[in-house]
Amino acid sequence: MKPAPFAWERPASLPALLDRLAGAAGSVKLIAGGQSLGPMLNLRLVEPDLVLDITGIEELRQARIEGETLVLGACVTHADIEDGRVPDLTGGALQRVAAAIAYRPVRNRGTVGGSLVHADPAADWVSALIALGADVEVASLSGRRTLPVERFVTGALEVALEPGEILVAVRVPARPAGAAWGYVKHCAKIGEFAHAIGAVRLEPDAGRGRIVIGAVEGPPLLLADARPLFGGRIGPDFAERFDGRAADAALAAAGMTDAVERHVHVTVLARAVAQAAKPTPLSLREAA
């Protein structure tokens, strides 16, 4: 199947893009890597009047460090992160996630910003960046605003972009010394979207942590205070203290009624906790 006819433009700067976006008549879509939008166009799930190619905007392709924050432009690719072409303040957490996304051709073209804006519940960056405590920066002709990723992703395939706004950057805080990181996903086969995701960021020295359970029907389930899953205390022995029953109860309270489905998610989360206690190499996929 082929897409319905549409106009194609490639703005050369961010101000030009925002101006064109604000003044365009009809339906408009932005394209960078095209890994999500391309198939949707071909299947005619979307039929925009205008597609704006944002890959020529240098600001969106850059990455920089601002103090204790890594700022990734929306068009930074998964491969840019996997190959170390951008800085990293997360102790390799970003690189490990990027290296396990789909296949190399997808990672060569797919972008961080595109993944977040598409907001597929089973996508890696949606869950991983929430667990890392990242923010997104969005812009329009009226200015810029920043909000946490967990507030940006409002539902399955839904984000908090207002008309005329685009995501321009992702802001990822540095991983504190001593912080533990685990990220595991369950896939039926390599390359497909996950059926369950567990993302764990724990600070045993400070006694706090964040846990995300992803690949659920809506936005990822964020446990911003992870202590209840560890008997009320997060310390160096967190792996031994992990309570799968508490995780199961959290999923049930969030509306997951299928006990088998909850069991899969809790099992994947337990593996992420174990990984955080003993970091593993880049092979993060869990096959059926």
N, C-alpha and C positions, 0 to 999 in steps of 0.2 A: 504494500500500500504506500502511496505517496502523500506528502502533506498538501493541504489546501494552499492556494496561492497566497503569498504574503510579500511585503516589501522588506528589504534588508538594508540596514545602515550601520556604519562603523564609526561612532564618534571618536575623536582624537584626544579628548580631554574629559575630565570629570565634570567641569562646569558645562561643557557642551552636551554631555550625556544627560545631566539633570535638567537642563533647559529643554532638550528634545523630549524627554520623558514627561515633563510637566505640560508641554504644549501639544503632545500627540493626540490625535483623534482616534477613537476606536481602541481595540485591544492591543496591548504591547507586551512583548516578552523580551527578557534579556537572555543572552547566551554567552557562555564562556567556553567550558569544555564540551558542553552539549551531551554529556553522558545520560542525563535525565530528560532534557528537553527534546533531544533528537528523536528518540523513540516515541515520545508523546506526540510530536509533530507528524511522524510517519503514520501513526495509528489514528491520527485525527482526534486524539483526546483533547488537544487544544488547537484552536484555529485562529491565531493572532493576525491582526491586520499588518503589524509591523514587528520585526525582530531586530533588536539592537545588539550588535556584537561589541562586547566590552573588553575584548582582549587587547585592543590597541591602547588602552589607558594605562600608562606606566605606573601611576600611583597604586593601582589595584594589583600589580604584579610584584610589588616590593615587600620586603620583610625587614623589620628593624627592632632594636631593643630600646625601650624607654625605661630607664631605671631597672625595676624588678619585673617588668612586663615585656613579653614578646608580642609584637604587633605584626600580624600576618595579613597582607592584602587579600581581598576576596578572591583574586585570580591566582593565588599561589596554589600549585598543584600538589596532589598527594605525592607524586614522585619527587618534587622539590624537597619535601620534608623527608621522605624515605632516603634520599641520596645525600642528605646533609647540605643542600645548597642554601638553606636558610638557617639562621641561628636557632638555638634551642636552649631554653631555660628550665626544661622539665626533666632533665636527667635521662633523656632518651624515651620518655613516655610517648611523645608525639610521633617519633620515628617508628616505634614499635606498632602503634596503631596504623600508621600510614602503610607500612610494609605488608599488612594483612588485608588490605582493601582489595577485593575482587581480583583482577588480573593486571599485569603490568601495562598493557595498552590502555586500560581504564585509568590507572594511576598516572599515566603520562599526560592525560588530558583533563581528567576530573579535577575540580577545584574545591577547596575548603568552603568558600563562600557559596558555591553552587549546591554543595551537599546540604549545608545548613538551610538555605532558602527552600530547597525542595522538601526538606523535613520529613523524609521517609523514616518511620519509627525504627526500621531495621538498619538504618545507615550508621556507620561507625562514628563519624564525628559528632552526630547529635548526642549520643550517650557519653562519649569520651570527654568532650569539651565541657559538658555539664559537670561531670565528675571532677575535672580539673579546675572548676570555678571560673571558667572563661566568660568574657563579655563580648558582645558584638557592638560595632559602631555603625550606625546607619545615617544616611545623609539625604537631604532634599534641598531644594532651592531656599527653604526657610532656615536651614542650619543642620546641625548634627546632634545626635543623642546617642547615649550608650545604655545598654540594658543587659542583664545577665542572660546567658543562653537559655536557661530554664524559663525565663519570661518571654524570650523571643520565639521559642517553639511552643505554640499554643495548642497544637493538636496534630493528628496525623495529616501530613501534607499542608499544615497551616502554620503561618508565622505572623508576628505582630508588625508587619510592614504597612505603613499608611500609604495612600495614593501618592505617587511621586517620590517615594523613598526607595533607596537601594541599600543593600548591605555593602559597606566599603572595607571593613576590616574586622578581624577577630583579635581580641586582646587576651592573652593567656598569661596568668601570673606564674612567677618562678616557683618551682617546686622546692619547698623548704628542705634544708638539710635534715636527713633522718626520716623524711616522709616516704611512705611505702606506696607503691603503685601496682595494681593488678588489673588486667583487661583480658577477658576471655569471651569468645562468642561461639555459639553452637550453630553449625551449618550442616545441612544434609550432604553437601558436596562443596569442594573448594570453589570459590568464585561467586557463589550465590549470596543473597542477603541472609542475614542471621535470623534464626528462629528464637534465639535467646542471647542476651548480652549481660555480662556482669562487669561493672567498672568500679574500682575501689581506690580511694585516695585517703590514706590514714596517716596521722601524725602521732605515733605512740608517745613521743616525749611530751607533747602538749595534751595528750588524752582526747583528741578529737579526730573527726574524719567525715568524709562524704561517701555515700554509696549510691550508685545508679543502677537500676534494673531496666534494661532496654529491650527493644524488639517486642514491645507490648502493643496493644491496639491503639492507644493514644500516645501522648508525649511520654518520654521515659519517666519512670517512677524515681524521683529523687528523695533520698533520705539524707537531708542536710545535716542531721545529727545522727550519726551511725551508732552511737553508744548502745541503744537498746538491742542491737544485733550482737552485742558482745557482753551481755550480762550487765550492762550499765557502765562498763569501763573499757577504755581502749588503752592497752599498754603493750609492752614488748611481746607479751604472750597472746596477742590478739588472735592468731590463727587457732590456738587451742580453745579460745573462749567463744569463737563464732557459734551462734545459735541458729541453726537452720529453721527451727520452729518459729522463731521471731520473724525471720524473713518471710516464711510462708504466711504468717498472720498479717504482715504488712501488705503482701500481695492480695490476700483475701479482702482486707479492708479497702484496698484500692479498686476492688470490683472484679478481680480475676476469680471466677467461680469454679473453673475446671481444675480439679486437684492434680491431674496428671500434668497439665500445663504449668501449674505452680511448681511441681516437683522438678521439672526440667529447668525452670528459671533459678530455683534455689540451688540445684546442683551446679549450674554454671557459675552462679555467684560464689559458691563455696570454693570452686576452682580458682576464681579470681582472687579470693582472700588468700588461698594457699600460695598462689603465684606472688602476691604482694609480700608474703613472708619470706619467700625464697625466689627472687627474680629469675626468670627463664630467658632463653634466647628469643629471637624474633619470630619464631613459629608460634603464633597465637591462636590459630584456628582450631576449633574442636570439631572433629568429624563425627558423623553419626556412627 
